[in-house]
Amino acid sequence: MGAPQTNTTAQQIVSELGRKARDSSSVLAQTSESTINTILDTLAAKLRANTKPILEANEKDLAGGRQKGLSPALIDRLKLNPERIEGMAKGLEVVRSLPDPVGKILWENTRPNGMHIERVSVPIGVLGMIYESRPNVTVDASALCLKSRNAVILRGGSESLHSSLALHKLIQESLTENNVPADAVSMVPISDREAVGAMLAAVQYIDVMIPRGGHNLVERVQNEAKMPVFSHLEGICHIYVHPTAKANLARDVVLNAKMRRTGVCGAMETLLLDAALDQKIAKDILSTLLDAGCKIVGDKMAQGLDSRIGEATTKDWTTEYLDAKLSCAVVAGVKEAVTHINTYGSHHTDSILTEDKDVADYFLNNVDSGIVMHNASTQFADGGEFGMGAEIGIATGKMHARGPVGLEQLCTYKYIVHGTGQTRP
């Protein structure tokens, strides 16, 4: 991408993008749902028609990633193929089909004096999105922002810059062809890290910042952002296997939660086995994982279940491996499992496998995470799987948005008051 940019240049680029995004947000807020849907249709068609150039751009990123020594899991996050491009196109069509989130009456009340008050959903304005590795986020985030009438400034990771710019070009073409300002979806075109700092300081242009990436990125955004943040922290996800869990269900769900795709934020990183679980079932679960190529470290009791399990350190309980590795602990009941999760987890996604309703209810009510599950794989932690269409991330904070951040979470509201000349006594 040429010589590194200076701090001043990064600030100038972000300021120019911010000014244009702010102007575009006013137009976007008045754009009809039918026009937005046409833009999404246009983009879906362009993705399918431009598979070859997209893959060529992606290959440049993959080559760079291999040269940098990225792990297999991170290479998998970075990789595009015809199936994943088709998945992006289908995701656009899902978002297109979703109800318009803007202009919904969320609450209304008529006062004794005759005034009628409505709380109505409206766009937030301009969003900032900083993400790492996954080029598909470029399309997913754009679709959700457009459908919710928010302008967005994207800053993808340096590893995925060629792929993201190729996708962004198609997004802007789709906007222009439908007479909507291309600057409604803008992208920082440089890999200079100073651009991140410039975005975090651009409070006059960006209303909300959304980081999606590793711990260091999210922590930096939380510490430096001058605007509110929808935090997408690490996915230190747990599964707790209760003694009443069905053997086959437990084995299959745990295997899927860890090994389906190890590099996604919904992948299980810690397995909690109840001390009263039948040892045959516990050993079957662990041997299935190990035989599938998963490395396991655990506490003393877990190590006693299989000689191939290594010793876990304190750090392992707070590690998001994003690889074929997990930590395993044996706990004395659901209360100890909940305490472990709330102590070491990242408030992302945690699941219990049990046939005991009371135990399940205790877990679901007391685990302090954005998503809690019963008898299901943590890999379902995804806005698309929740029926929201594409998602912008899994928010692990507690304010405004929590869990999958879809269309409704990208709207705020205002109060509209209808009067007939009332004056306040």
N, C-alpha and C positions, 0 to 999 in steps of 0.2 A: 504493500500500500504506500510505498515511498518512504521518505525520511520521516522520523517522528515529528509530530506537531508540537509547537510550543504551547505553554499554558494559555497564553493570550489567544492563540488561534483556536484552541479548544473552546474557550469561553465565547469567542466571537461566533463560532459555528453553532453552539448550543443556543446562544441568544437569538440568532437569526432564525433557527428552527422554532424556538419558543414563540417568537413574535408571530411567525406565520401560522403556527399551530393555534395560537389564541384567536387569530382572525378567522381561521378555518372552523374553529369550534362553534362560532356564532352561526355560520352557514349550516354546519352539520346539525345543530340543534333544531333547525327549521326544515330539514330534509325529510321528505315523506318516507314512510315505511316501505312503500313499493319501490322507490328509488334505491334505498339501501339493499333491499332484496335483489334487485337487478344487479347491483354492484357485486354482491356475493356470488350470484350466478355467473357473472362475467369472469370473476376471478377463478371460480372452480373450473370453468372451461379453459382458461389460460393455463392453469396448472397441468391439466391433462394434455394440452397441446404442446407444452414446453418441457416435458419430462426430460428430454435429452439435454438441453442446456442447463437445466437445474442440476442434473446428476454430474455434468461436467464441472460445474462450479463446486459442487459438494466434494468431488474427488480431489480438488485442490486443497480443501480444508482437511480431508482425511489424510492426504499425503503429509500436510504440515503437522497434523496431530500425531501421526506415527513418528515423524522426525523428532517431535518434542518428547516422545516416549509416553504418550497418554495411555492410561490403562485400557484393557479391553472393554470395560464397562463404559468408560468415557467415549471411546471410539464408537460404541454402539449408540450412545446418545446422539453423537454427531452424525451418524450415518443416515443417508436417505437412500431409498430404493423405490422402484415403481409402486410397490405396495404401500409404502409410507406416503408417497405423494398422492396416491389415490385416497388414502385415509384422510389426508388434509382436505382434499376436494370434497369428500363425503362429509367431513366435519363442517365445512362451509354450508353445505346443503342442510345439515341438521340445524345450525344456527339460523339459517334463513327461515326454516319452518317454525321456529320458536315464536311465541307471542311477543308482540312489541312491549318492551318493559317501560317505555316512556309514556307519560300521560295517564298512568293508572291512578285511580282514586284509591288511596291506601286507607283512608279514614275520613269520615265526614260527620258533621254535627250541626244541628240548627239550634241556635241559642234562643232563650225566651224573648229576646228583643227582635227576633226575626232574621238576624244575621246567619248566613249559611257558610260554614267553614269546611274547606276540603284540604286534606294533605295529599299532594300529587307528586308522583315520581318524575324526576327530571335528571338530565345528564349531570355528571360531576363537572365536566368541562374539559380540561386537558390532563391526561394521565402520562406519567413517565414510567417506562418499563425497562428495567435493566435485567438482563438474563444471560446465562452462560450455556454454551455448547449446543443446545437443541435448536436447530434452525426452524423446526416446525412451529415453535412458539411465535415466530414472526407472523405466520398466517393465523394461528389460533387467537393471538392477542388482537390482531387487527380486526378479525371478524367480530369478536365480542365488543370491541370499542366502537366499531361502526354501527352495529345493531343497537347499542345503547347510546349512540349519538355523541360519543366522546372522541375528541381528537387525541392522538397519542404520539409521543416521541419515543422511538424504540432505540435501545442501545444493546445490540447482541454482543456475545463474547467474541474475542479476537479469533478463537479457534474456528468459529462458524461464520466469519465475516463474508467470505465469498458466497456461501449458500444463502445467507440472510439477505445480502444485497440483491442477488438474483431473484429471490422471492419478492422483495420489496419493490423491485422494478415492475413486476406484474401487478402488484397491489396498486401502485400509483397509476399505471396504465388503465386499470379498471375504474378508478375514480375519475380520471380525466375523460374517459369515453362516456361517462354518465353525468358529466357536467357538475361534478363535485370537486372542490379544490384538492389537488393531489397532496397538499401539505396537511390534510386532515390525518394522514398517516405518514409521518416522517421518520427517518432513521439517521442516526449519527454515522457518518460515512468513514470514520477513522477509528483505528484500533487503540489510539492513545488513551491510557488510563486516566489522563487528566480530564477527559470528557465526562467521566463519571462524576468527578468532583464538581465540574461545572453544572451538570444536571442537578445534583443534590443542592446546589446553592440557588437554583433558578426558581425561587418561590414566586416571583412575579409572573411566571408563565405556567408552571406546573402545579396543579392542585393536589394531586396524590401521587406518591411514588410506590411502585410495585417491584421489589427485587425478587428474582427467581434464580437461585443458584446455591452455591456452597456457603458454609458457615461464615467464611471471611467476608464474602460479598454482602450477605444479609446484615452482618454485624456492622460493617462500614456504613451501609445505608441507614440503619437504625441510629447510629451515632452521629452521622453528619447531615442527614436530610433536614432541610429547613421547613419541609412540608409534611403533612401526615403520611404514614407509611402503612401499606398492607403487607405485613411481613409473611414471607414464605420461608420459614426456617427449615432446618434439616428434617428429614423423615426418619427419625429413630423410632421405627414402628415395632410393636410387640404383638405376639400371639401368646395367650395363656391357655394351656390345655388343662381343663378340669377333669377330675376322675370320672365324671359321667359322660365325657365326650365319646362319641362313637368312634371306634378304632379306625375304620376306613376313611371316615370323614376327616378325622384329625390328621392322618397321614397325608391325604390328598391336598387338604387345604394348606397345611404347613409347607409342603413341597412347592405348591403353586405360589404361595406368598413370598417365598425366598427366591425360587429359581426360574419363574416365568420370565422375568426381566430383572436382573439384579441391579441395574443402574437407574431404576425409577425411584421416585421419592416414596412411593407406597410399598416398596419392598420391605419385608420383615427383616429387622436387624437383630432382634433379641427374641429368643424362644424361652418362655417360662413354662416349666413342667411342674404340675402339682406333685408333692411328695407322696400323695396317696394314689397317684395314677398307677394302674397296672404296669409293672415293669416290662412285661412283654410288649405292651402298646408303646411305652416310652422308647424302648430299644428299637422297635420297628420304625418309629418316626425318625429317630436319629440315624439309623443305618440307611434309611431311604435317602436322606439328605446327603450323607457321606458318600454313598454309592453314586449319587448324581454329580459328584464333584464339588460339594460344598465343604469348605473347611469350617470346623467348629472349635471354639474355645469355650470353656465353661468353668463353673465352680467345682468344688471337690465332689459333690454328689452327682453332678452331671458327668464329670470325668469317670466316675465309677460305672456309668452305664455303657460306655464304649471306650476301648483303649485308644482309639484314634482321636479322641477329643483332647485338645491342648488346654493349658491353664489360662484362664481369663485374668486380666489385670483390671484394676479399677477403671482405667481409661476405656476398656472395651464396652462397658455399660453405657457410655455416652458417645460411642463411635457410630457414624453412618458409613458403613463399609462400601456401599454401592458396588459390591462385588460378590463373588460366590464364597461368602464367609458370614458367619453369624456367631453371636454369643448366646450361651444357654445357662439358665439358672434353675435350680429346683427350689420351689417356694412352698411354704406351709399354709395353703389355703388362699382363697380369693382376696382376703384383706391384705395379705402380704404381697400378692401379685399387684394389686392396685397401688400399694405404697411404693413398690419398686418402679412401676410405670410412671407415677407422678413425680418420683425423685429423679429418675434418670432419663425419662422420655423427652420428646421435643414438642408435645401437645399436637401431634400431627394425626396419626391413625393407629388405633389399637383394637385388637379383636380378642374375644373369648370364645372358646369351643366348649360347649356344655349342653346337656339336656335338662339341666336344672333351672327352671324359670327364675326362682328366687335368687340364685347365684348370678344368673345373667343380668337380672335387674340391678343387683348391687354393683356389678362391674360397670354397666352402662351408665348408671347414675353417678358413680364416684370417680371414674377415670376422667381426668381433666384434659381432654383432647378435643380438637375440632371435629374429629370423626371417631366414633366408637361403633364396633361391629359385634354381631353375635353369629357364630357359625358361618363366617364368610372370610375370604382371603382379603388381606389388606391391599392387594393389588387393585381392588375395586375403588380405591381412593382416587377418583377421577371424575371431573365434571361431566364428561361424556357418558360414563357409566351411570351417573346419577340422573341422566336425562336432561342435563343442562346444555348439551352441545359441547363445544370446546370450552376449556376453562383457561383462566389466566394464571392459575396457581392454586395452591392449598394454603389458605391463610391460617397461621398458627397463633395469631394474637386473639384478643377478645373484643376489640371495638369494631363496630360496623360490620365488617366481613369476617367470617370464620368458616373454616373448611373450604370446599371448592368455591372459588370466586368466579361466578358466572354473570349472566346479564343483570339480574336483579341487584347483585352486590356492587355493580358498577354504576348504579344510580343513587342519587341522594333524593331529597324531596324539598318541596316548599309548600307553604300554606297559602291557599287562595281563599279570600274572604269576599262573599257577595252580600252587599248591603242595599238598603233602600232609603239611605239618608240618615241612618242612625248616628246620634251623637252621644258621647259618654257623659253621664251625669257626674 
